[in-house]
Every structure is written in C-alpha cells, then in structure tokens.
C-alpha cells in the first residue's frame, strides 16, 4: 500500500530489502535551494565541490581554465532515452558526432596539460567518440565493462557491455596501476616445491591473487534495488566503476569534472576518495538526488567492492 510524505505526496512503500534512495517532495524542495547556476566566469574556489543545475554547454563556458585533473564524460548515448523531464532522441551518426564535438569542445579549456579524460559510450556511438575526441586528445585505451542488466533478444546477441574510452591531453599524465589492482579467487592454486603459495595468498576468506588492472572489467555490478547507492536514474554508473577511474588517474586533492552528473556517482565517489569535484546536471531532480547522496557520503564512505585498498572480484570471498 502506498503512503504519503509530509507534503501529502503519495509515495510507494518499498519492500524491506529495497534500499533505492527515495526523494520525497519535501526533500526535493529543500535540496533545490542548494543548487547553483553559473552566469559569469568563476574561480576554482567558486566552483569546487559544487553542483550546477543547468545545461552543460551554458555552464562550461564559465568554468575556470586549466583547473581540471580528470574529466569524466558520460553524455546521453545515441539512443531514445528519457531522463526525468527530458527526452533524448536517436540521431544520425553525423548529427550525434556534431553534438559530441560541442560537448567535448566546451570543456577542453578546463583541462590541465596533464589531465586524463574518460568518455563513456556503447558499441553504436564508440566510433563517433574515437573520431571526434582524437582530434583534440591522445587516445590511450578502451575499457569494456560488463553490465548484467538488459533483456535478451531473439534475433541478436544480448547487449551487456559498454565502453569507456581513455584519453589524455598530452604524453605527460598520471596513472597509478597499483591503486586499482583486482583481488581474484584462485582457481588453480599452484605451489612452490616447498609448498609455499605461488603468487597467491590464503586467508579465512579463501585463496586469492592480486592481479594487474586490465581493460576488461567483469567485476562491476550495476546499481539495483538492494544496493544503497541505487537511485531512479535510468543509466546510473556504479561507484565501484568510478572509484577505479579516480584512483588510477587522479591523486587525493585533485579536481574531477563531470558535466553530465546524473544522480551523482562521480561527485559521491570523489568525496569518498578525497578528491574535489565540479558537477553539472540539468535535471533538477537528479541534481537533488546527488546532493542527498553527498550528504550521506559524509557518514557512509564505503564503496561496495572496494576494501583495504583493493578491488574485490564479485562473489570471490567465502560466505
């Protein structure tokens, strides 16, 4: 049975295990008052750790030049998709590439010469990302990550992977591979002649090996109803995914820019890991969800799947 909040708005009562973050009307009004817009050139002090609720092309123009260490760009994919009160319609490849050029071009001035850039996409728009971004940036790699959501198709392969393209502004950039090693369960626990474990260790949690980070990620869980980071956003990125990018390509105290913030994963993860953020999100409700998540992050700095300085492979520990 549904209930109602203090403002009289009908709110569905969730199952006991459903931890999806809700935003009642009363909280929406409260957080809306904390949102800002940019309408004049701003200093880094003015924009750091702020969420600006407006179109990214409008806000990006006023961001400080040469201030960002890491850019995370997760624009709408070239698909028909509803985002809160707005709808993105699929476009021709040429039109979408033109949009990408506008989005990338708008934030190029914010990047330091040593900055790294990650751009998200799926198989249908990856070609446009590479073509457009390579005009301005140095292509380093493609990360492919598996997401379990998605329905099977009768006449095609199930689409359960997305790409994150890794670029840098120049040949001088920061990358810390040791910070993003993955702890995997050992399937074949080889031993030395004296029976010592060979390149693995055993604990009460099982047999595990620390492995170097690769560009194929199969240890990511897309946020769903039983995870406290889950929100109503239709294309929310997981905090574990974002943590990998932040730890690999930024230092504590660095500045991370996300001009398509959504429900706040970049900002929340940055706060949990000691980074600063600049965030832009045009949908008011999603921006308010991000503010609520940031408030919670002060008390709950945990990132699911990341513990003791390593990332854990899913389902790799003894129960």
C-alpha positions as CSV (number, residue, x, y, z in Angstrom):
1,X,0.0,0.0,0.0
2,X,1.3,3.5,-0.8
3,X,1.8,6.1,1.9
4,X,2.3,9.9,1.8
5,X,5.0,12.2,2.9
6,X,4.7,15.3,5.0
7,X,3.7,17.3,1.9
8,X,0.9,14.9,1.2
9,X,2.6,13.5,-1.9
10,X,1.8,9.8,-2.5
11,X,5.0,7.7,-2.0
12,X,5.1,4.0,-2.8
13,X,6.2,1.8,0.2
14,X,9.1,-0.3,-0.9
15,X,9.9,-3.9,0.1
16,X,12.0,-4.2,3.2
17,X,15.1,-5.2,1.2
18,X,14.7,-2.4,-1.3
19,X,17.3,0.3,-0.5
20,X,16.8,2.5,-3.5
21,X,17.3,6.1,-2.5
22,X,14.0,8.0,-2.5
23,X,13.5,11.7,-2.8
24,X,10.2,12.9,-1.3
25,X,8.7,16.2,-2.4
26,X,9.8,17.9,0.8
27,X,13.4,16.9,0.4
28,X,13.3,17.9,-3.3
29,X,12.3,21.4,-2.3
30,X,15.0,21.5,0.4
31,X,17.8,20.4,-1.9
32,X,16.6,22.5,-4.8
33,X,17.5,25.6,-2.7
34,X,21.1,24.4,-2.6
35,X,21.6,24.1,-6.3
36,X,23.5,26.8,-8.2
37,X,23.9,28.1,-11.7
38,X,26.9,29.8,-13.4
39,X,26.3,33.0,-15.3
40,X,29.7,34.6,-15.1
41,X,33.4,33.5,-15.2
42,X,34.2,31.7,-11.9
43,X,37.3,30.9,-10.0
44,X,38.2,27.3,-9.0
45,X,37.3,28.2,-5.4
46,X,33.8,29.2,-6.5
47,X,33.0,26.0,-8.5
48,X,34.9,23.4,-6.5
49,X,32.6,20.8,-4.8
50,X,29.5,22.4,-6.3
51,X,26.6,21.1,-8.4
52,X,25.4,23.4,-11.0
53,X,21.9,22.7,-12.3
54,X,21.9,23.9,-15.9
55,X,22.8,22.8,-19.4
56,X,26.5,21.9,-19.6
57,X,27.2,24.0,-22.7
58,X,26.0,27.0,-20.8
59,X,27.8,26.3,-17.6
60,X,31.1,25.0,-19.1
61,X,31.8,28.4,-20.7
62,X,32.2,30.0,-17.3
63,X,34.4,27.3,-15.7
64,X,38.0,28.2,-14.9
65,X,40.6,27.4,-17.5
66,X,43.4,24.9,-16.7
67,X,41.8,23.7,-13.5
68,X,40.7,20.1,-14.0
69,X,42.9,17.0,-13.5
70,X,40.3,14.4,-14.6
71,X,37.3,14.7,-16.9
72,X,34.6,12.1,-16.8
73,X,32.2,12.5,-19.8
74,X,29.1,10.3,-19.7
75,X,26.7,12.0,-22.2
76,X,23.5,10.6,-23.5
77,X,24.2,7.6,-25.8
78,X,22.7,7.8,-29.2
79,X,19.5,6.1,-28.2
80,X,16.0,7.0,-27.5
81,X,16.0,7.5,-23.7
82,X,14.0,9.5,-21.2
83,X,15.9,11.3,-18.4
84,X,13.5,12.7,-15.9
85,X,11.7,15.6,-17.6
86,X,13.7,15.5,-20.8
87,X,13.9,13.0,-23.7
88,X,17.0,12.3,-25.9
89,X,16.1,11.1,-29.4
90,X,18.4,9.0,-31.5
91,X,20.1,11.0,-34.2
92,X,22.1,10.3,-37.4
93,X,25.8,9.5,-36.8
94,X,26.8,12.8,-38.3
95,X,24.4,14.8,-36.0
96,X,25.5,12.9,-32.9
97,X,29.2,13.4,-33.8
98,X,28.5,17.1,-34.1
99,X,26.9,17.0,-30.6
100,X,29.9,15.2,-29.2
101,X,32.2,17.8,-30.7
102,X,30.2,20.5,-29.0
103,X,30.3,18.7,-25.6
104,X,34.0,17.9,-25.7
105,X,34.9,21.3,-27.1
106,X,33.0,23.1,-24.3
107,X,35.2,21.6,-21.6
108,X,38.6,21.4,-23.3
109,X,39.7,24.8,-21.9
110,X,39.2,23.5,-18.3
111,X,41.8,20.7,-18.7
112,X,45.3,20.9,-17.4
113,X,48.0,19.7,-19.8
114,X,48.5,16.6,-17.6
115,X,44.8,15.8,-17.4
116,X,43.1,12.5,-18.2
117,X,39.8,12.0,-19.9
118,X,37.3,9.2,-19.8
119,X,34.4,9.1,-22.2
120,X,31.5,6.6,-21.9
121,X,29.6,5.0,-24.8
122,X,28.1,1.8,-26.2
123,X,29.0,0.0,-29.4
124,X,26.8,2.2,-31.5
125,X,28.5,5.5,-30.7
126,X,32.0,4.4,-29.9
127,X,33.2,5.1,-33.4
128,X,31.9,8.7,-33.1
129,X,33.7,9.1,-29.7
130,X,37.0,8.0,-31.1
131,X,36.7,10.0,-34.3
132,X,35.8,13.3,-32.5
133,X,37.9,13.1,-29.3
134,X,41.0,12.0,-31.2
135,X,41.0,15.4,-32.9
136,X,41.9,17.0,-29.6
137,X,43.2,14.3,-27.3
138,X,45.6,11.4,-27.3
139,X,43.8,8.0,-27.3
140,X,45.3,5.6,-24.8
141,X,42.9,2.6,-24.4
142,X,39.4,1.3,-24.4
143,X,37.9,-0.2,-21.3
144,X,35.0,-2.6,-21.8
145,X,32.9,-3.3,-18.8
146,X,30.2,-5.9,-18.4
147,X,26.8,-5.0,-17.1
148,X,24.3,-7.7,-16.2
149,X,21.2,-5.6,-16.9
150,X,19.4,-5.9,-20.2
151,X,17.0,-8.2,-21.9
152,X,17.8,-11.0,-24.3
153,X,17.0,-10.6,-27.9
154,X,15.6,-13.3,-30.2
155,X,17.3,-12.0,-33.4
156,X,20.5,-10.6,-32.0
157,X,23.1,-11.0,-29.2
158,X,22.2,-9.6,-25.8
159,X,23.8,-6.2,-25.4
160,X,25.5,-6.4,-21.9
161,X,28.7,-4.4,-22.3
162,X,29.7,-0.7,-22.5
163,X,32.9,1.1,-23.4
164,X,34.9,3.8,-21.6
165,X,37.5,5.4,-23.8
166,X,40.6,6.6,-22.1
167,X,42.3,9.7,-23.5
168,X,44.9,12.2,-22.2
169,X,45.6,15.8,-23.1
170,X,49.3,15.1,-23.6
171,X,52.0,12.4,-23.1
172,X,52.6,13.6,-19.6
173,X,49.8,12.3,-17.3
174,X,49.3,10.4,-14.0
175,X,48.4,6.7,-13.9
176,X,48.6,4.6,-10.8
177,X,48.2,0.9,-11.7
178,X,48.9,-0.3,-8.1
179,X,45.9,1.6,-6.8
180,X,43.4,-0.4,-8.9
181,X,44.6,-4.0,-8.6
182,X,41.9,-6.6,-8.5
183,X,41.7,-9.4,-5.9
184,X,40.6,-12.6,-7.7
185,X,39.7,-16.0,-6.4
186,X,42.4,-18.5,-7.3
187,X,41.1,-21.4,-9.4
188,X,44.4,-23.3,-9.7
189,X,46.4,-22.7,-6.6
190,X,49.9,-23.7,-7.7
191,X,52.6,-24.1,-5.1
192,X,56.4,-23.9,-5.0
193,X,58.4,-27.1,-4.3
194,X,58.4,-26.3,-0.6
195,X,54.5,-26.0,-0.7
196,X,54.5,-22.2,-0.4
197,X,51.7,-20.5,-2.4
198,X,52.9,-19.4,-5.8
199,X,51.8,-15.8,-6.4
200,X,48.7,-16.1,-4.2
201,X,47.7,-16.0,-0.6
202,X,45.3,-17.8,1.7
203,X,43.2,-16.3,4.4
204,X,39.9,-17.0,6.2
205,X,38.2,-15.5,3.1
206,X,39.7,-18.0,0.7
207,X,42.6,-18.2,-1.8
208,X,43.2,-15.0,-3.7
209,X,45.6,-13.4,-6.1
210,X,46.2,-9.7,-6.7
211,X,46.2,-9.1,-10.4
212,X,47.2,-6.1,-12.6
213,X,44.3,-3.9,-13.8
214,X,43.2,-4.8,-17.4
215,X,40.8,-3.0,-19.8
216,X,38.2,-5.8,-19.5
217,X,36.1,-5.3,-16.4
218,X,33.8,-8.2,-15.4
219,X,33.7,-7.4,-11.6
220,X,31.2,-4.5,-11.8
221,X,27.6,-4.6,-10.5
222,X,25.2,-2.2,-12.0
223,X,23.3,-0.5,-9.1
224,X,20.0,-2.2,-8.4
225,X,17.2,-2.2,-5.8
226,X,19.1,-3.8,-2.9
227,X,22.1,-1.5,-3.1
228,X,22.1,1.7,-1.0
229,X,23.7,3.6,-3.9
230,X,20.8,2.8,-6.2
231,X,18.6,5.7,-7.5
232,X,15.8,6.1,-10.0
233,X,18.3,7.4,-12.7
234,X,18.0,5.1,-15.8
235,X,21.7,5.0,-16.7
236,X,23.4,5.3,-13.3
237,X,27.1,4.3,-13.2
238,X,28.3,2.2,-10.2
239,X,30.5,3.8,-7.5
240,X,33.0,0.9,-7.9
241,X,33.4,1.7,-11.6
242,X,34.0,5.4,-10.8
243,X,36.4,4.5,-8.0
244,X,38.7,2.6,-10.4
245,X,38.9,5.6,-12.7
246,X,39.5,8.1,-9.9
247,X,42.2,6.0,-8.2
248,X,44.0,5.2,-11.4
249,X,44.0,8.7,-12.9
250,X,43.9,11.2,-10.1
251,X,45.6,11.9,-6.7
252,X,44.0,13.0,-3.5
253,X,43.1,16.7,-3.7
254,X,42.8,16.6,-7.5
255,X,39.8,18.1,-9.3
256,X,37.4,15.9,-11.2
257,X,34.8,17.4,-13.7
258,X,31.6,15.7,-14.6
259,X,29.4,17.8,-16.9
260,X,26.7,15.1,-17.1
261,X,26.4,14.2,-13.4
262,X,23.1,12.3,-13.4
263,X,22.3,11.2,-9.9
264,X,25.8,12.0,-8.6
265,X,28.1,8.9,-8.7
266,X,31.2,10.9,-9.7
267,X,30.7,13.5,-7.0
268,X,29.9,11.0,-4.3
269,X,32.9,8.8,-5.2
270,X,35.2,11.7,-5.4
271,X,34.2,12.8,-1.9
272,X,34.7,9.3,-0.5
273,X,38.2,9.1,-2.0
274,X,39.4,12.6,-1.1
275,X,39.1,14.2,-4.5
276,X,37.3,17.5,-5.3
277,X,34.6,17.7,-7.9
278,X,32.9,20.1,-10.3
279,X,29.5,18.8,-11.4
280,X,26.8,19.9,-13.9
281,X,23.4,18.3,-14.2
282,X,20.5,19.9,-16.0
283,X,17.7,17.8,-14.5
284,X,16.8,19.3,-11.1
285,X,15.5,16.0,-9.6
286,X,18.8,14.1,-10.4
287,X,20.9,17.0,-9.1
288,X,18.9,16.9,-5.8
289,X,19.4,13.2,-5.6
290,X,23.2,13.8,-6.0
291,X,23.1,16.3,-3.1
292,X,21.3,13.8,-0.9
293,X,23.9,11.1,-1.8
294,X,26.7,13.6,-1.0
295,X,25.2,14.2,2.4
296,X,25.0,10.5,3.1
297,X,28.6,10.0,2.0
298,X,29.8,12.0,5.0
299,X,28.6,9.2,7.2
300,X,29.0,6.2,4.9
301,X,32.3,6.4,3.0
302,X,32.1,2.7,1.9
303,X,32.4,1.8,-1.7
304,X,30.9,-1.6,-2.4
305,X,33.5,-4.0,-3.8
306,X,36.5,-1.8,-2.7
307,X,38.1,-2.6,0.7
308,X,41.6,-2.4,2.2
309,X,43.0,-0.6,-0.8
310,X,42.0,-3.3,-3.4
311,X,39.0,-4.1,-5.6
312,X,37.4,-7.5,-5.0
313,X,36.2,-9.7,-7.7
314,X,32.4,-10.4,-7.3
315,X,31.5,-13.5,-5.3
316,X,35.1,-14.3,-4.6
317,X,35.0,-14.5,-0.8
318,X,33.9,-17.4,1.3
319,X,30.5,-16.8,2.8
